[in-house]
Amino acid sequence: MTQSLAARSLAAVWHPCTQMKRHEAAPPIAIARAQGPWLHDTEGRRYLDGVSSWWVNLFGHSHPHIQAALTDQLAQLDHVMLAGFTHAPVVELSERLATLTGLGHAFYGSDGASATEIALKMSAHYWRNLGRPAKSRFAGLAGGYHGETVGALAVTDIPLFREAYAPLVRLADTVPSPDARGAQGGESPADVARRAAEGLRQWLEQHHETTAALIVEPLVQCAAGMAMHDPEYLRLARALCDRYEVHLVVDEIAVGFGRTGSMFAHQQAGIRPDFICLSKGLTGGTLALSAVLTTETVYAAFYDDSVARGFLHSHSYTGNPLACRAALATLELFEQTDAINANLALAQRLDGAFAPLNQHARVRHARRQGMIWAWDVQTSLPDFSRRYSAAALERGLLLRPISNTLYAMPPYLLDEEAVQHLAASALAALEDTLAQENHS
Ligand SMILES: *Cc1c(COP(=O)(O)O)cnc(C)c1O
């Protein structure tokens, strides 16, 4: 008998973010193909991709417009190194990202963690080029997530991901999170934002001489459990960073490209950051690509006759033409589908469908920002997340709670059947999971 794909995978593949022994009880699901919001496994079952495959997918899987662009690009130019060479897809994408963000000089990497590291390195190197090398440390928000390579872990405040590697990492300092759930005694989300900003002010007052940059996930700290905050925090953080001469890096890796209701999350605060990190949705969820954009001021500090003052960072696949073409096709889809406006209507339909979850007796802090929904579930189950995921899969739905926070971050193109399936199965899986409380 030939072994199943799952068994061969367990023998040959080390899966991410996984205690592999757990797979003894529940093997990985082998996906054969994907179409729109649906994943189809090798046994003929289908699952609605309620988390957009780790937040990367925007317009559904196998979108014909992106497929056509990739096929066309593959026939012309697969790859060329970007040092000393250039090509139309990387130029056009960089021009378009500059128009969309108001920043420029796009520097490319392959994943989100490298974008974080590029921004941090650029920031510290900027201060060095200005003759202020002491400004080499970073600050991040409590509960922040910016990737898991050794450099990015420095600003990722998630103990489970960081503890084992703490000796390898030069930890950044954390400043208070403006998470609106932290409201005390009648505080509004904007009040919480102001209180967190006061914590930032106190910290900057002491440490600005040695601080290069503050890095934030604007509006939603996703990996922290979809912790949402008022845009007032971003306005105050911008003003404080200006006052104390510290860069503001916005990590839009998860929240960019329409996720929070605007093209980029920080735009809802009307601020201009010094660096923007992009990845995940950048290619519509098809290929690994990341980019960092910055200001003329930062760029100018590197522009010199001296090689050592340049930004000498590189990745082999920097600016890969296929990935850039996928990104361009994704940006075209934003226009073709009028995605930002269409999502307003889609989000309202989903709000209606999610009403029973919002009102569920065990749910606290039902919340939404753009195309991100989250519910904190009160349960005595210590392994709620694992049990919920399993229950949801049984019902043909991919949702993976973060600790006790159930959330949905679906693709932007959902028909009525998908909307109803997502909401009804999410609720049913919650009941299935809570029913296990008495037996555990
Ligand atoms: C996912 C994520 C990253 C890291 O991206 P990878 O491609 O997984 O390295 C960084 N920042 C945020 C906010 C993210 O959500």
The ligand as a Tripos MOL2 file, in Angstrom:
@<TRIPOS>MOLECULE
LIG
   15    15     1     0     0
SMALL
NO_CHARGES

@<TRIPOS>ATOM
      1 C1          3.1730   37.5660    9.5880 C.3       1 LIG1
      2 C2          3.7460   38.8250   10.1050 C.ar      1 LIG1
      3 C3          5.1220   39.0850   10.0370 C.ar      1 LIG1
      4 C4          6.1250   38.0850    9.5310 C.3       1 LIG1
      5 O1          5.9270   37.7350    8.2140 O.3       1 LIG1
      6 P1          6.5450   36.3380    7.7060 P.3       1 LIG1
      7 O2          6.3330   36.3550    6.2400 O.co2     1 LIG1
      8 O3          5.7610   35.2630    8.3950 O.co2     1 LIG1
      9 O4          7.9750   36.3280    8.0950 O.co2     1 LIG1
     10 C5          5.5650   40.3100   10.4780 C.ar      1 LIG1
     11 N1          4.7090   41.2270   10.9750 N.ar      1 LIG1
     12 C6          3.4010   41.0040   11.0700 C.ar      1 LIG1
     13 C7          2.5140   42.0680   11.6040 C.3       1 LIG1
     14 C8          2.8670   39.7920   10.6700 C.ar      1 LIG1
     15 O5          1.5640   39.5400   10.8210 O.3       1 LIG1
@<TRIPOS>BOND
     1     1     2 1
     2     2     3 ar
     3     2    14 ar
     4     3     4 1
     5     3    10 ar
     6     4     5 1
     7     5     6 1
     8     6     7 2
     9     6     8 1
    10     6     9 1
    11    10    11 ar
    12    11    12 ar
    13    12    13 1
    14    12    14 ar
    15    14    15 1
@<TRIPOS>SUBSTRUCTURE
     1 LIG1         1 GROUP 0 **** ****
